Amino acid sequence: MRLLALSGSLRARSSNGAVLRSALTFWDGPAATADIGALPHFNPDLDGEDATPPAPVAALRTAVASADALLVVSPEYAHGVPGALKNALDWLVSSGECVSKPVAVITASPSPTGGDHANAQLREVLRMMTGEVVTAACREIPAISPKVDPTTERVTDEATLADLGVALSHLAAAAAPLTP
């Protein structure tokens, strides 16, 4: 089973990047992370019926289409979804690659809420896109900073790692019936 991860943080050393990298160690199969930082701002004029989408958009759509499941890991900015991630999702809205695709949403934040606003918003957007949001695989990780080793850029908190393992197992179970 192929997993595609999307990170809502473009920072090289973000705690959400550490969560994503740590979560991927629990996936039993090929996994890749999409480069959403290269995407142009969403513009429907670049995506009409006769238009050829920009190369980074075409690459994202191909990667999503070839994945058996999606993992979205994101911080929360100003009680919402970071702009780069929302932009990536906007490019996928009308193209159909997310239809019936199992998706897990994990948000991590230094705050005690774990990015609950962004998590709820992402789930709603992905449901509207007819992605199959796997509720049992979704997580909000509060107080992330002390749970990450800045040297290895990985989650070191045992309870958080165990929970990420459970989340990824739920995502894999949801994707398994869809894999030929």
Residue frames as qw, qx, qy, qz and C-alpha x, y, z in Angstrom:
[[0.000, 0.889, 0.458, 0.000, 0.00, 0.00, 0.00],
 [0.426, 0.314, 0.009, 0.848, 1.31, 3.41, -0.99],
 [0.259, -0.799, -0.414, 0.351, 1.00, 6.36, 1.38],
 [0.333, 0.542, 0.078, 0.768, 1.31, 10.00, 0.42],
 [0.381, -0.613, -0.431, 0.541, 1.91, 12.52, 3.18],
 [0.174, 0.747, 0.166, 0.620, 1.20, 16.23, 3.00],
 [0.465, -0.344, -0.423, 0.698, 2.80, 18.54, 5.51],
 [0.003, 0.921, 0.362, 0.141, 1.12, 21.79, 6.41],
 [0.362, -0.856, 0.170, 0.329, 4.45, 23.24, 7.51],
 [0.701, 0.670, -0.126, 0.207, 7.07, 24.36, 5.02],
 [0.260, -0.840, 0.459, -0.130, 9.66, 24.95, 7.78],
 [0.584, 0.418, -0.693, 0.061, 12.67, 22.68, 7.46],
 [0.282, 0.095, -0.828, 0.475, 12.82, 21.93, 11.19],
 [0.526, -0.345, -0.021, -0.778, 9.17, 22.08, 12.21],
 [0.381, -0.155, 0.810, -0.417, 7.71, 19.96, 14.97],
 [0.795, 0.332, 0.228, -0.453, 4.98, 18.87, 12.56],
 [0.588, 0.574, -0.555, -0.127, 7.68, 17.68, 10.17],
 [0.040, -0.363, 0.880, -0.305, 9.05, 15.61, 13.07],
 [0.649, 0.112, 0.556, -0.508, 5.56, 14.19, 13.66],
 [0.773, 0.500, -0.154, -0.360, 5.22, 13.34, 9.98],
 [0.405, 0.535, -0.741, 0.039, 8.63, 11.64, 9.79],
 [0.254, -0.220, 0.841, -0.424, 7.91, 9.71, 13.00],
 [0.738, 0.239, 0.348, -0.526, 4.47, 8.64, 11.78],
 [0.679, 0.532, -0.408, -0.300, 5.89, 7.36, 8.50],
 [0.060, 0.422, -0.894, 0.139, 8.02, 4.84, 10.39],
 [0.503, 0.070, 0.742, -0.437, 4.79, 3.03, 11.28],
 [0.719, 0.483, -0.056, -0.497, 3.67, 2.63, 7.66],
 [0.633, -0.172, 0.728, 0.198, 4.37, -0.80, 6.22],
 [0.626, 0.568, 0.474, 0.247, 4.91, 0.02, 2.57],
 [0.433, 0.260, 0.163, 0.847, 6.14, 2.75, 0.29],
 [0.129, -0.868, -0.389, 0.281, 5.58, 6.30, 1.47],
 [0.425, 0.315, 0.150, 0.836, 6.38, 9.71, 0.03],
 [0.097, -0.678, -0.367, 0.629, 5.87, 13.31, 1.05],
 [0.406, 0.748, 0.399, 0.342, 4.40, 15.74, -1.47],
 [0.366, -0.129, -0.030, 0.921, 6.21, 19.02, -2.13],
 [0.083, 0.819, 0.567, 0.031, 3.42, 21.55, -1.69],
 [0.272, -0.713, 0.014, 0.646, 5.79, 24.51, -1.38],
 [0.259, -0.132, 0.584, 0.758, 6.37, 24.50, -5.15],
 [0.203, 0.616, 0.747, 0.146, 2.68, 24.94, -6.00],
 [0.047, 0.281, 0.145, 0.948, 1.52, 28.22, -7.51],
 [0.317, 0.162, 0.467, -0.809, -1.33, 30.08, -5.85],
 [0.342, 0.405, 0.847, 0.035, -4.59, 28.43, -6.77],
 [0.251, 0.406, -0.158, -0.864, -6.15, 30.08, -9.79],
 [0.679, 0.349, 0.614, -0.200, -9.14, 28.47, -11.54],
 [0.507, 0.780, -0.163, -0.327, -8.08, 30.15, -14.79],
 [0.081, 0.591, -0.793, -0.125, -5.02, 27.87, -14.84],
 [0.257, -0.049, 0.951, -0.163, -7.21, 24.81, -14.35],
 [0.629, 0.330, 0.066, -0.701, -10.06, 25.11, -16.85],
 [0.902, 0.222, 0.338, -0.152, -11.28, 22.38, -19.17],
 [0.769, 0.607, -0.047, 0.195, -8.77, 23.14, -21.90],
 [0.064, -0.878, 0.432, -0.194, -5.94, 24.24, -19.62],
 [0.800, 0.111, -0.513, 0.291, -2.88, 22.20, -18.80],
 [0.573, -0.816, -0.068, 0.018, -2.23, 22.50, -15.07],
 [0.063, 0.842, -0.519, 0.134, 1.16, 23.82, -13.98],
 [0.628, 0.290, -0.714, 0.106, 3.79, 21.07, -13.62],
 [0.003, -0.206, 0.775, -0.597, 3.83, 21.09, -9.77],
 [0.654, 0.034, 0.260, -0.709, 0.03, 20.75, -9.74],
 [0.822, 0.256, -0.414, -0.295, 0.14, 17.85, -12.20],
 [0.402, 0.306, -0.800, 0.322, 2.83, 16.18, -10.05],
 [0.307, -0.128, 0.625, -0.707, 0.73, 16.57, -6.90],
 [0.781, 0.135, 0.032, -0.609, -2.35, 15.16, -8.59],
 [0.727, 0.307, -0.608, -0.083, -0.39, 12.19, -9.96],
 [0.171, 0.268, -0.808, 0.496, 1.08, 11.48, -6.53],
 [0.504, -0.029, 0.471, -0.724, -2.35, 11.64, -4.85],
 [0.814, 0.227, -0.209, -0.492, -3.92, 9.47, -7.55],
 [0.660, 0.301, -0.685, 0.060, -1.25, 6.78, -7.16],
 [0.072, -0.289, 0.741, -0.601, -1.51, 6.67, -3.35],
 [0.423, -0.340, -0.830, -0.129, -3.72, 4.20, -1.53],
 [0.419, -0.762, -0.451, 0.202, -4.04, 6.53, 1.47],
 [0.226, 0.704, -0.094, 0.667, -3.22, 10.09, 2.50],
 [0.566, -0.517, -0.416, 0.489, -1.70, 11.39, 5.70],
 [0.107, 0.796, 0.067, 0.591, -2.10, 15.11, 6.39],
 [0.607, -0.444, -0.366, 0.549, 0.06, 16.48, 9.22],
 [0.174, 0.690, 0.167, 0.683, -0.28, 20.15, 10.01],
 [0.203, -0.171, -0.471, 0.841, 0.25, 22.91, 12.52],
 [0.009, 0.822, 0.568, 0.032, -2.46, 25.42, 13.27],
 [0.290, 0.051, 0.000, 0.956, -1.96, 29.09, 12.40],
 [0.252, -0.023, 0.081, -0.964, -4.35, 31.71, 13.79],
 [0.577, 0.152, 0.637, -0.488, -6.90, 28.96, 14.60],
 [0.758, 0.530, 0.030, -0.380, -6.80, 27.69, 11.03],
 [0.902, 0.177, 0.279, 0.279, -5.17, 25.68, 8.28],
 [0.338, -0.534, 0.330, 0.701, -1.83, 27.04, 7.02],
 [0.469, 0.682, -0.073, -0.557, -2.16, 28.76, 3.65],
 [0.162, 0.473, -0.793, -0.348, 0.24, 26.48, 1.77],
 [0.196, 0.089, 0.973, -0.085, -1.71, 23.38, 2.76],
 [0.443, 0.586, 0.476, -0.483, -5.09, 24.94, 1.96],
 [0.331, 0.658, -0.391, -0.552, -3.65, 25.99, -1.41],
 [0.014, 0.244, -0.946, -0.211, -2.60, 22.39, -2.13],
 [0.295, 0.338, 0.857, -0.254, -6.05, 21.11, -1.23],
 [0.409, 0.657, 0.122, -0.621, -7.68, 23.77, -3.42],
 [0.256, 0.495, -0.674, -0.485, -5.74, 22.38, -6.41],
 [0.008, 0.022, -0.999, -0.040, -7.21, 18.93, -5.64],
 [0.436, 0.257, 0.492, -0.708, -10.85, 19.94, -5.11],
 [0.688, 0.470, 0.029, -0.552, -12.18, 19.56, -8.63],
 [0.333, 0.525, -0.736, -0.267, -9.74, 16.99, -10.01],
 [0.901, -0.097, -0.169, -0.388, -11.13, 13.93, -8.20],
 [0.525, 0.368, -0.729, 0.241, -7.95, 12.28, -6.90],
 [0.133, -0.247, 0.700, -0.657, -9.19, 12.33, -3.29],
 [0.743, -0.114, -0.163, -0.639, -12.54, 10.67, -3.98],
 [0.948, -0.228, -0.126, -0.183, -13.01, 7.74, -1.57],
 [0.589, 0.409, -0.539, 0.442, -9.33, 7.85, -0.58],
 [0.683, -0.604, -0.359, 0.199, -8.69, 7.03, 3.11],
 [0.239, 0.675, -0.206, 0.667, -7.23, 10.06, 4.88],
 [0.606, -0.539, -0.428, 0.400, -5.80, 10.66, 8.35],
 [0.083, 0.834, -0.045, 0.543, -5.42, 14.17, 9.76],
 [0.698, -0.412, -0.336, 0.479, -2.88, 14.80, 12.50],
 [0.083, 0.868, -0.061, 0.486, -2.30, 18.24, 13.95],
 [0.704, -0.307, -0.354, 0.534, 0.36, 19.11, 16.49],
 [0.008, 0.849, 0.041, 0.527, 0.72, 22.34, 18.38],
 [0.299, 0.210, -0.598, 0.713, 2.62, 23.81, 21.30],
 [0.451, -0.305, 0.138, -0.828, -0.79, 24.75, 22.71],
 [0.349, -0.061, 0.855, -0.379, -2.86, 22.46, 24.95],
 [0.710, 0.384, 0.219, -0.548, -5.51, 22.11, 22.22],
 [0.602, -0.081, 0.731, 0.311, -3.26, 20.25, 19.80],
 [0.060, 0.188, -0.523, -0.829, -4.41, 22.32, 16.83],
 [0.317, 0.381, 0.839, -0.224, -8.06, 21.34, 17.19],
 [0.393, 0.701, 0.126, -0.582, -9.34, 24.18, 14.98],
 [0.249, 0.550, -0.645, -0.467, -7.08, 23.24, 12.05],
 [0.161, -0.033, 0.986, 0.020, -7.85, 19.55, 12.57],
 [0.402, 0.527, 0.646, -0.379, -11.60, 20.16, 12.36],
 [0.373, 0.726, -0.137, -0.561, -11.21, 22.43, 9.33],
 [0.091, 0.429, -0.825, -0.357, -9.03, 19.91, 7.49],
 [0.273, 0.178, 0.940, -0.101, -11.46, 17.09, 8.16],
 [0.427, 0.655, 0.402, -0.477, -14.33, 19.20, 6.83],
 [0.302, 0.684, -0.415, -0.518, -12.45, 20.21, 3.67],
 [0.006, -0.275, 0.937, 0.216, -11.36, 16.62, 3.01],
 [0.363, 0.357, 0.823, -0.251, -14.91, 15.32, 3.53],
 [0.433, 0.717, 0.103, -0.536, -16.21, 17.94, 1.11],
 [0.246, 0.587, -0.661, -0.398, -13.62, 16.65, -1.37],
 [0.937, -0.005, -0.100, -0.335, -15.19, 13.19, -0.74],
 [0.324, 0.423, -0.801, 0.274, -12.05, 11.84, 0.86],
 [0.781, -0.397, -0.465, -0.128, -12.77, 9.07, 3.35],
 [0.085, -0.661, 0.493, -0.559, -11.64, 10.67, 6.62],
 [0.718, -0.150, -0.668, 0.126, -10.69, 7.82, 8.95],
 [0.409, -0.799, 0.047, -0.438, -11.74, 9.23, 12.32],
 [0.893, -0.436, 0.037, 0.110, -9.89, 6.55, 14.27],
 [0.772, 0.158, 0.048, 0.614, -6.66, 7.60, 12.52],
 [0.114, 0.793, 0.040, 0.597, -6.99, 11.33, 13.25],
 [0.640, -0.409, -0.396, 0.515, -5.11, 12.92, 16.12],
 [0.016, -0.919, 0.055, -0.391, -4.55, 16.25, 17.87],
 [0.768, -0.104, -0.360, 0.519, -1.20, 16.32, 19.64],
 [0.222, -0.960, -0.059, -0.158, -0.95, 19.01, 22.34],
 [0.429, -0.823, 0.360, 0.090, 2.24, 20.50, 23.80],
 [0.919, 0.374, -0.046, 0.117, 4.37, 19.08, 21.00],
 [0.216, 0.858, -0.413, 0.216, 7.63, 20.96, 21.67],
 [0.375, -0.584, 0.693, -0.194, 9.02, 18.81, 24.53],
 [0.886, 0.088, 0.430, -0.152, 7.93, 15.64, 22.69],
 [0.757, 0.637, -0.044, 0.139, 10.39, 16.23, 19.83],
 [0.686, -0.432, 0.215, 0.545, 14.16, 15.81, 19.85],
 [0.307, 0.898, -0.079, -0.305, 15.50, 18.78, 17.85],
 [0.218, -0.573, 0.718, 0.329, 18.70, 16.90, 17.05],
 [0.313, 0.062, 0.919, 0.232, 17.06, 13.88, 15.41],
 [0.384, 0.119, -0.206, -0.892, 13.93, 15.79, 14.36],
 [0.478, -0.193, -0.825, -0.234, 11.78, 12.92, 15.56],
 [0.647, -0.558, 0.002, -0.520, 9.13, 12.46, 18.22],
 [0.322, 0.300, -0.825, 0.354, 10.70, 10.87, 21.30],
 [0.502, -0.184, 0.456, -0.711, 7.70, 10.82, 23.65],
 [0.059, -0.031, 0.996, 0.065, 6.76, 7.15, 24.01],
 [0.346, 0.482, 0.684, -0.425, 3.03, 7.74, 24.52],
 [0.400, 0.680, -0.102, -0.606, 2.86, 9.96, 21.43],
 [0.156, 0.399, -0.824, -0.371, 4.80, 7.42, 19.36],
 [0.199, 0.167, 0.957, -0.128, 2.49, 4.63, 20.48],
 [0.394, 0.618, 0.435, -0.523, -0.52, 6.74, 19.56],
 [0.321, 0.617, -0.433, -0.573, 0.96, 7.53, 16.12],
 [0.010, -0.173, 0.967, 0.185, 1.41, 3.79, 15.61],
 [0.305, 0.418, 0.797, -0.310, -2.25, 3.17, 16.44],
 [0.368, 0.690, 0.067, -0.620, -3.34, 5.99, 14.12],
 [0.246, 0.511, -0.667, -0.483, -1.32, 4.62, 11.20],
 [0.137, 0.038, 0.990, 0.016, -2.63, 1.11, 11.80],
 [0.391, 0.572, 0.568, -0.444, -6.19, 2.44, 11.52],
 [0.352, 0.691, -0.258, -0.577, -5.29, 4.23, 8.28],
 [0.063, 0.331, -0.893, -0.300, -3.68, 1.07, 6.88],
 [0.283, 0.261, 0.902, -0.196, -6.74, -0.98, 7.79],
 [0.429, 0.677, 0.288, -0.524, -8.98, 1.49, 5.96],
 [0.307, 0.664, -0.481, -0.483, -6.74, 1.39, 2.88],
 [0.306, -0.233, 0.917, 0.102, -6.24, -2.39, 2.81],
 [0.568, 0.430, 0.685, -0.149, -9.62, -3.30, 1.25],
 [0.429, 0.844, 0.019, -0.322, -8.95, -0.78, -1.53],
 [0.078, -0.657, 0.682, 0.312, -5.54, -2.18, -2.48],
 [0.846, 0.309, -0.278, -0.335, -5.57, -4.65, -5.38]]
